[in-house]
Amino acid sequence: MLDYLPPLNEHNLPYPDTMHPIVVHFVIAMVLFAACCDLIGYFTRNPRMYEVSWWNMFFATISIFIAVIFGQVEAGLAEPYSAVESTLSLHTIIGWSLSVILAGITSWRYILRSRDPKYVPVPYLAAGVLLTGLVFYQTYLGDKLVWVYGLHTVPVVEAIRQGVL
């Protein structure tokens, strides 16, 4: 069965480059933009901003599951060495948690939107701010995996293949 899988390249991936960061950057941007739109809409009393926020949250919720799937595949192919394992595990746990949290907040937003599309309560805004903080922390962990530990970078993949790491 393994004969049917494509060979791994110099990044230890079956495709040209990592897909997880590409997809996850859409999620990050949409969540942050949605939170900003909600806050701007609340303080300016502009209900059109709530509509923009809703659609960003909706597509972020779909996209995060795609990002998590690519993240799981790429984490499995990374062959993490001992120094990276705790950060990768935490990043994985928070990633799955964020997908559930984002789906829950988006569901809450859908209910609020169904009741009154021109109003968002303060607790929802607070949840958006907390979600933003969690997204920033998750981004920090992902950056650390690439820029500190070098997962899926050519020198680290070569070092793992040679048994140096």
Secondary structure as a PSIPRED ss2 file (coil, helix, strand):
# PSIPRED VFORMAT (PSIPRED V4.0)

   1 M C   1.000  0.000  0.000
   2 L H   0.000  1.000  0.000
   3 D H   0.000  1.000  0.000
   4 Y H   0.000  1.000  0.000
   5 L C   1.000  0.000  0.000
   6 P C   1.000  0.000  0.000
   7 P C   1.000  0.000  0.000
   8 L C   1.000  0.000  0.000
   9 N C   1.000  0.000  0.000
  10 E C   1.000  0.000  0.000
  11 H C   1.000  0.000  0.000
  12 N C   1.000  0.000  0.000
  13 L C   1.000  0.000  0.000
  14 P C   1.000  0.000  0.000
  15 Y C   1.000  0.000  0.000
  16 P C   1.000  0.000  0.000
  17 D C   1.000  0.000  0.000
  18 T C   1.000  0.000  0.000
  19 M C   1.000  0.000  0.000
  20 H H   0.000  1.000  0.000
  21 P H   0.000  1.000  0.000
  22 I H   0.000  1.000  0.000
  23 V H   0.000  1.000  0.000
  24 V H   0.000  1.000  0.000
  25 H H   0.000  1.000  0.000
  26 F H   0.000  1.000  0.000
  27 V H   0.000  1.000  0.000
  28 I H   0.000  1.000  0.000
  29 A H   0.000  1.000  0.000
  30 M H   0.000  1.000  0.000
  31 V H   0.000  1.000  0.000
  32 L H   0.000  1.000  0.000
  33 F H   0.000  1.000  0.000
  34 A H   0.000  1.000  0.000
  35 A H   0.000  1.000  0.000
  36 C H   0.000  1.000  0.000
  37 C H   0.000  1.000  0.000
  38 D H   0.000  1.000  0.000
  39 L H   0.000  1.000  0.000
  40 I H   0.000  1.000  0.000
  41 G H   0.000  1.000  0.000
  42 Y H   0.000  1.000  0.000
  43 F H   0.000  1.000  0.000
  44 T H   0.000  1.000  0.000
  45 R C   1.000  0.000  0.000
  46 N C   1.000  0.000  0.000
  47 P H   0.000  1.000  0.000
  48 R H   0.000  1.000  0.000
  49 M H   0.000  1.000  0.000
  50 Y H   0.000  1.000  0.000
  51 E H   0.000  1.000  0.000
  52 V H   0.000  1.000  0.000
  53 S H   0.000  1.000  0.000
  54 W H   0.000  1.000  0.000
  55 W H   0.000  1.000  0.000
  56 N H   0.000  1.000  0.000
  57 M H   0.000  1.000  0.000
  58 F H   0.000  1.000  0.000
  59 F H   0.000  1.000  0.000
  60 A H   0.000  1.000  0.000
  61 T H   0.000  1.000  0.000
  62 I H   0.000  1.000  0.000
  63 S H   0.000  1.000  0.000
  64 I H   0.000  1.000  0.000
  65 F H   0.000  1.000  0.000
  66 I H   0.000  1.000  0.000
  67 A H   0.000  1.000  0.000
  68 V H   0.000  1.000  0.000
  69 I H   0.000  1.000  0.000
  70 F H   0.000  1.000  0.000
  71 G H   0.000  1.000  0.000
  72 Q H   0.000  1.000  0.000
  73 V H   0.000  1.000  0.000
  74 E H   0.000  1.000  0.000
  75 A H   0.000  1.000  0.000
  76 G H   0.000  1.000  0.000
  77 L H   0.000  1.000  0.000
  78 A C   1.000  0.000  0.000
  79 E C   1.000  0.000  0.000
  80 P C   1.000  0.000  0.000
  81 Y C   1.000  0.000  0.000
  82 S C   1.000  0.000  0.000
  83 A C   1.000  0.000  0.000
  84 V C   1.000  0.000  0.000
  85 E H   0.000  1.000  0.000
  86 S H   0.000  1.000  0.000
  87 T H   0.000  1.000  0.000
  88 L H   0.000  1.000  0.000
  89 S H   0.000  1.000  0.000
  90 L H   0.000  1.000  0.000
  91 H H   0.000  1.000  0.000
  92 T H   0.000  1.000  0.000
  93 I H   0.000  1.000  0.000
  94 I H   0.000  1.000  0.000
  95 G H   0.000  1.000  0.000
  96 W H   0.000  1.000  0.000
  97 S H   0.000  1.000  0.000
  98 L H   0.000  1.000  0.000
  99 S H   0.000  1.000  0.000
 100 V H   0.000  1.000  0.000
 101 I H   0.000  1.000  0.000
 102 L H   0.000  1.000  0.000
 103 A H   0.000  1.000  0.000
 104 G H   0.000  1.000  0.000
 105 I H   0.000  1.000  0.000
 106 T H   0.000  1.000  0.000
 107 S H   0.000  1.000  0.000
 108 W H   0.000  1.000  0.000
 109 R H   0.000  1.000  0.000
 110 Y H   0.000  1.000  0.000
 111 I H   0.000  1.000  0.000
 112 L H   0.000  1.000  0.000
 113 R H   0.000  1.000  0.000
 114 S H   0.000  1.000  0.000
 115 R H   0.000  1.000  0.000
 116 D C   1.000  0.000  0.000
 117 P C   1.000  0.000  0.000
 118 K C   1.000  0.000  0.000
 119 Y C   1.000  0.000  0.000
 120 V C   1.000  0.000  0.000
 121 P C   1.000  0.000  0.000
 122 V H   0.000  1.000  0.000
 123 P H   0.000  1.000  0.000
 124 Y H   0.000  1.000  0.000
 125 L H   0.000  1.000  0.000
 126 A H   0.000  1.000  0.000
 127 A H   0.000  1.000  0.000
 128 G H   0.000  1.000  0.000
 129 V H   0.000  1.000  0.000
 130 L H   0.000  1.000  0.000
 131 L H   0.000  1.000  0.000
 132 T H   0.000  1.000  0.000
 133 G H   0.000  1.000  0.000
 134 L H   0.000  1.000  0.000
 135 V H   0.000  1.000  0.000
 136 F H   0.000  1.000  0.000
 137 Y H   0.000  1.000  0.000
 138 Q H   0.000  1.000  0.000
 139 T H   0.000  1.000  0.000
 140 Y H   0.000  1.000  0.000
 141 L H   0.000  1.000  0.000
 142 G H   0.000  1.000  0.000
 143 D H   0.000  1.000  0.000
 144 K H   0.000  1.000  0.000
 145 L H   0.000  1.000  0.000
 146 V H   0.000  1.000  0.000
 147 W H   0.000  1.000  0.000
 148 V H   0.000  1.000  0.000
 149 Y C   1.000  0.000  0.000
 150 G C   1.000  0.000  0.000
 151 L C   1.000  0.000  0.000
 152 H C   1.000  0.000  0.000
 153 T C   1.000  0.000  0.000
 154 V H   0.000  1.000  0.000
 155 P H   0.000  1.000  0.000
 156 V H   0.000  1.000  0.000
 157 V H   0.000  1.000  0.000
 158 E H   0.000  1.000  0.000
 159 A H   0.000  1.000  0.000
 160 I H   0.000  1.000  0.000
 161 R H   0.000  1.000  0.000
 162 Q C   1.000  0.000  0.000
 163 G C   1.000  0.000  0.000
 164 V C   1.000  0.000  0.000
 165 L C   1.000  0.000  0.000
